[in-house]
Amino acid sequence: MWAEGVVPVRVEVLNPDEILPPEKMIVPLAYAVLLASSTDAEEISSLLGEVGRHQSDAYVTLLSSGPLQYYQLRLGPFRSRGQAAARVRELTKVGVQALIVAEDEHHVER
């Protein structure tokens, strides 16, 4: 997807023999609500300024994927997925689309 918006996706398991059983899955230390992701740092910085006026827990993280760097605007962190889901429900009521993502250890102790 190259522009803003929503696009349907399909997830396909390429090797079902390598799926971890529940007892071996890694549980994230924290969760976050992802509002936007872009390779344009200025765009995300501008969004942070706008969102930060209404959401005091807004912050930006950097995600590297090969040669690309993605700047992500997130809310949180949240200790439980349920807390993150509650925030997503609040945002949905005012027309904001968001995703719940696992947060890395760098943002757990904010």
PyRosetta script that sets phi, psi and omega in degrees:
from pyrosetta import init, pose_from_sequence

init()
pose = pose_from_sequence("MWAEGVVPVRVEVLNPDEILPPEKMIVPLAYAVLLASSTDAEEISSLLGEVGRHQSDAYVTLLSSGPLQYYQLRLGPFRSRGQAAARVRELTKVGVQALIVAEDEHHVER")
pose.set_psi(1, 131.8)
pose.set_omega(1, -174.8)
pose.set_phi(2, -110.3)
pose.set_psi(2, -14.4)
pose.set_omega(2, -177.4)
pose.set_phi(3, -122.8)
pose.set_psi(3, 174.5)
pose.set_omega(3, 176.6)
pose.set_phi(4, -66.4)
pose.set_psi(4, 152.2)
pose.set_omega(4, 176.0)
pose.set_phi(5, 138.5)
pose.set_psi(5, -165.3)
pose.set_omega(5, -178.7)
pose.set_phi(6, -122.5)
pose.set_psi(6, 138.9)
pose.set_omega(6, -179.6)
pose.set_phi(7, -135.2)
pose.set_psi(7, 137.5)
pose.set_omega(7, 177.1)
pose.set_phi(8, -70.3)
pose.set_psi(8, 145.4)
pose.set_omega(8, 177.7)
pose.set_phi(9, -129.4)
pose.set_psi(9, 159.7)
pose.set_omega(9, 175.0)
pose.set_phi(10, -128.1)
pose.set_psi(10, 131.6)
pose.set_omega(10, 177.6)
pose.set_phi(11, -102.3)
pose.set_psi(11, 127.8)
pose.set_omega(11, -178.8)
pose.set_phi(12, -123.7)
pose.set_psi(12, 126.7)
pose.set_omega(12, 177.4)
pose.set_phi(13, -79.6)
pose.set_psi(13, 119.3)
pose.set_omega(13, -176.5)
pose.set_phi(14, -82.1)
pose.set_psi(14, -30.4)
pose.set_omega(14, -179.9)
pose.set_phi(15, -140.8)
pose.set_psi(15, 89.1)
pose.set_omega(15, -175.6)
pose.set_phi(16, -62.2)
pose.set_psi(16, -20.0)
pose.set_omega(16, 179.1)
pose.set_phi(17, -68.8)
pose.set_psi(17, -18.1)
pose.set_omega(17, -178.1)
pose.set_phi(18, -98.0)
pose.set_psi(18, 8.0)
pose.set_omega(18, 177.9)
pose.set_phi(19, -71.0)
pose.set_psi(19, 130.7)
pose.set_omega(19, -179.2)
pose.set_phi(20, -76.7)
pose.set_psi(20, 140.8)
pose.set_omega(20, 172.7)
pose.set_phi(21, -70.2)
pose.set_psi(21, 156.8)
pose.set_omega(21, -175.8)
pose.set_phi(22, -52.1)
pose.set_psi(22, -36.7)
pose.set_omega(22, -177.1)
pose.set_phi(23, -70.1)
pose.set_psi(23, -14.8)
pose.set_omega(23, 179.1)
pose.set_phi(24, -106.4)
pose.set_psi(24, 0.0)
pose.set_omega(24, 179.6)
pose.set_phi(25, -73.1)
pose.set_psi(25, 146.5)
pose.set_omega(25, 178.9)
pose.set_phi(26, -88.5)
pose.set_psi(26, 126.3)
pose.set_omega(26, 179.2)
pose.set_phi(27, -93.3)
pose.set_psi(27, 126.6)
pose.set_omega(27, -179.9)
pose.set_phi(28, -59.9)
pose.set_psi(28, 149.8)
pose.set_omega(28, 175.7)
pose.set_phi(29, -71.8)
pose.set_psi(29, -28.6)
pose.set_omega(29, -178.3)
pose.set_phi(30, -158.1)
pose.set_psi(30, 169.4)
pose.set_omega(30, 178.8)
pose.set_phi(31, -126.4)
pose.set_psi(31, 161.3)
pose.set_omega(31, 176.1)
pose.set_phi(32, -139.4)
pose.set_psi(32, 163.8)
pose.set_omega(32, 175.2)
pose.set_phi(33, -107.0)
pose.set_psi(33, 118.4)
pose.set_omega(33, -178.7)
pose.set_phi(34, -88.8)
pose.set_psi(34, 120.0)
pose.set_omega(34, 179.3)
pose.set_phi(35, -98.5)
pose.set_psi(35, -36.0)
pose.set_omega(35, -177.1)
pose.set_phi(36, -158.6)
pose.set_psi(36, 153.3)
pose.set_omega(36, 177.6)
pose.set_phi(37, -143.2)
pose.set_psi(37, 134.8)
pose.set_omega(37, -177.7)
pose.set_phi(38, -157.2)
pose.set_psi(38, 154.5)
pose.set_omega(38, 172.6)
pose.set_phi(39, -83.2)
pose.set_psi(39, -6.4)
pose.set_omega(39, -178.8)
pose.set_phi(40, -95.0)
pose.set_psi(40, 103.8)
pose.set_omega(40, -177.6)
pose.set_phi(41, -61.5)
pose.set_psi(41, -38.3)
pose.set_omega(41, -179.2)
pose.set_phi(42, -65.6)
pose.set_psi(42, -38.5)
pose.set_omega(42, 178.7)
pose.set_phi(43, -61.4)
pose.set_psi(43, -47.5)
pose.set_omega(43, -178.9)
pose.set_phi(44, -68.2)
pose.set_psi(44, -37.1)
pose.set_omega(44, 177.4)
pose.set_phi(45, -62.3)
pose.set_psi(45, -41.5)
pose.set_omega(45, 178.0)
pose.set_phi(46, -64.0)
pose.set_psi(46, -43.9)
pose.set_omega(46, 177.6)
pose.set_phi(47, -62.8)
pose.set_psi(47, -38.1)
pose.set_omega(47, 178.3)
pose.set_phi(48, -59.5)
pose.set_psi(48, -41.9)
pose.set_omega(48, 178.0)
pose.set_phi(49, -61.1)
pose.set_psi(49, -42.7)
pose.set_omega(49, 180.0)
pose.set_phi(50, -68.9)
pose.set_psi(50, -50.0)
pose.set_omega(50, -176.6)
pose.set_phi(51, -68.5)
pose.set_psi(51, -37.4)
pose.set_omega(51, -177.9)
pose.set_phi(52, -60.5)
pose.set_psi(52, -22.7)
pose.set_omega(52, 177.3)
pose.set_phi(53, -69.4)
pose.set_psi(53, -23.9)
pose.set_omega(53, -176.4)
pose.set_phi(54, -113.8)
pose.set_psi(54, -22.8)
pose.set_omega(54, -176.6)
pose.set_phi(55, -125.5)
pose.set_psi(55, 103.0)
pose.set_omega(55, -174.4)
pose.set_phi(56, -69.5)
pose.set_psi(56, -15.1)
pose.set_omega(56, -178.5)
pose.set_phi(57, -101.6)
pose.set_psi(57, 22.0)
pose.set_omega(57, 178.4)
pose.set_phi(58, -77.6)
pose.set_psi(58, 140.9)
pose.set_omega(58, 177.7)
pose.set_phi(59, -155.4)
pose.set_psi(59, 168.0)
pose.set_omega(59, -178.5)
pose.set_phi(60, -116.7)
pose.set_psi(60, 136.7)
pose.set_omega(60, 173.6)
pose.set_phi(61, -120.9)
pose.set_psi(61, 161.1)
pose.set_omega(61, 178.9)
pose.set_phi(62, -113.8)
pose.set_psi(62, 129.0)
pose.set_omega(62, 178.2)
pose.set_phi(63, -121.6)
pose.set_psi(63, 121.7)
pose.set_omega(63, 178.5)
pose.set_phi(64, -98.7)
pose.set_psi(64, 134.0)
pose.set_omega(64, 177.8)
pose.set_phi(65, -136.6)
pose.set_psi(65, 97.3)
pose.set_omega(65, -175.4)
pose.set_phi(66, 62.2)
pose.set_psi(66, -130.8)
pose.set_omega(66, -178.7)
pose.set_phi(67, -79.1)
pose.set_psi(67, -10.8)
pose.set_omega(67, -176.8)
pose.set_phi(68, -94.2)
pose.set_psi(68, 147.6)
pose.set_omega(68, 173.2)
pose.set_phi(69, -120.6)
pose.set_psi(69, 127.4)
pose.set_omega(69, 179.9)
pose.set_phi(70, -108.1)
pose.set_psi(70, 130.3)
pose.set_omega(70, 174.8)
pose.set_phi(71, -97.5)
pose.set_psi(71, 125.1)
pose.set_omega(71, -175.2)
pose.set_phi(72, -116.9)
pose.set_psi(72, 131.4)
pose.set_omega(72, 175.9)
pose.set_phi(73, -93.2)
pose.set_psi(73, 119.2)
pose.set_omega(73, -175.5)
pose.set_phi(74, -128.9)
pose.set_psi(74, 161.4)
pose.set_omega(74, 171.8)
pose.set_phi(75, -117.9)
pose.set_psi(75, 145.6)
pose.set_omega(75, 177.4)
pose.set_phi(76, 130.2)
pose.set_psi(76, -148.0)
pose.set_omega(76, -1.9)
pose.set_phi(77, -77.4)
pose.set_psi(77, 164.2)
pose.set_omega(77, -180.0)
pose.set_phi(78, -119.0)
pose.set_psi(78, 138.1)
pose.set_omega(78, -179.4)
pose.set_phi(79, -70.8)
pose.set_psi(79, -25.7)
pose.set_omega(79, -179.4)
pose.set_phi(80, -131.2)
pose.set_psi(80, 156.3)
pose.set_omega(80, 177.4)
pose.set_phi(81, -65.6)
pose.set_psi(81, -32.8)
pose.set_omega(81, 179.4)
pose.set_phi(82, -61.7)
pose.set_psi(82, -40.2)
pose.set_omega(82, 177.5)
pose.set_phi(83, -64.3)
pose.set_psi(83, -42.2)
pose.set_omega(83, 178.4)
pose.set_phi(84, -64.7)
pose.set_psi(84, -40.6)
pose.set_omega(84, 179.6)
pose.set_phi(85, -63.8)
pose.set_psi(85, -37.5)
pose.set_omega(85, 178.4)
pose.set_phi(86, -62.8)
pose.set_psi(86, -40.2)
pose.set_omega(86, 178.7)
pose.set_phi(87, -65.9)
pose.set_psi(87, -41.0)
pose.set_omega(87, 178.0)
pose.set_phi(88, -61.0)
pose.set_psi(88, -41.2)
pose.set_omega(88, 178.2)
pose.set_phi(89, -62.0)
pose.set_psi(89, -41.3)
pose.set_omega(89, 177.7)
pose.set_phi(90, -61.3)
pose.set_psi(90, -44.2)
pose.set_omega(90, -178.8)
pose.set_phi(91, -66.2)
pose.set_psi(91, -39.5)
pose.set_omega(91, -179.9)
pose.set_phi(92, -60.8)
pose.set_psi(92, -36.4)
pose.set_omega(92, 179.8)
pose.set_phi(93, -62.0)
pose.set_psi(93, -25.8)
pose.set_omega(93, 179.6)
pose.set_phi(94, -106.4)
pose.set_psi(94, 16.0)
pose.set_omega(94, 173.1)
pose.set_phi(95, 86.2)
pose.set_psi(95, 14.7)
pose.set_omega(95, 179.3)
pose.set_phi(96, -100.3)
pose.set_psi(96, 127.5)
pose.set_omega(96, 177.0)
pose.set_phi(97, -92.8)
pose.set_psi(97, 137.8)
pose.set_omega(97, -177.4)
pose.set_phi(98, -150.5)
pose.set_psi(98, 160.9)
pose.set_omega(98, 178.6)
pose.set_phi(99, -122.7)
pose.set_psi(99, 150.9)
pose.set_omega(99, 172.1)
pose.set_phi(100, -92.9)
pose.set_psi(100, 131.5)
pose.set_omega(100, 179.3)
pose.set_phi(101, -130.4)
pose.set_psi(101, 155.5)
pose.set_omega(101, 173.7)
pose.set_phi(102, -73.9)
pose.set_psi(102, 139.2)
pose.set_omega(102, 179.7)
pose.set_phi(103, -101.9)
pose.set_psi(103, 143.7)
pose.set_omega(103, 178.4)
pose.set_phi(104, -82.8)
pose.set_psi(104, 172.3)
pose.set_omega(104, -174.7)
pose.set_phi(105, -65.6)
pose.set_psi(105, -17.5)
pose.set_omega(105, -178.6)
pose.set_phi(106, -67.0)
pose.set_psi(106, -24.5)
pose.set_omega(106, -174.6)
pose.set_phi(107, -114.7)
pose.set_psi(107, 10.0)
pose.set_omega(107, -176.8)
pose.set_phi(108, -73.5)
pose.set_psi(108, -43.7)
pose.set_omega(108, -176.9)
pose.set_phi(109, -96.9)
pose.set_psi(109, 66.6)
pose.set_omega(109, 179.8)
pose.set_phi(110, -93.4)
pose.dump_pdb("model.pdb")
